[in-house]
């Protein structure tokens, strides 16, 4: 089973995203900030870090940089309402994707499916 670590500071968004991904078969561990994600990255293996960019304590870019040192093969997807700023800031993770808010849950699931070459969405092979 593909394991996703979700870091999102907005509680309702975090719960919404986690439920949507779990509904299509992904295993999701959700935390409210980057600093809460670090001990999990040290202790467990995840296939994808799905992180908001703008968060208190530690932003998603710094989290992804630290995660890359701990788990270089893990993929990263940023979710943000500030995509232009993030892209100008030079997201430098080789496996990173950026999904701009607002987005439809179907778009999120399709992007995650593409990352792993699976088709969990209804009607997909």
Secondary structure, 3 states (H helix, E strand, C coil): CCEEEEECCCHHHHHHHHHHHHHCCCEEEEECCHHHHHHHHHHCCCCEEEEECCCCCCCHHHHHHHHHHHCCCCEEEEEECCHHHHHHCCCCCCCEEEEECCCCHHHHHHHHHHHHCCCCCCCCC
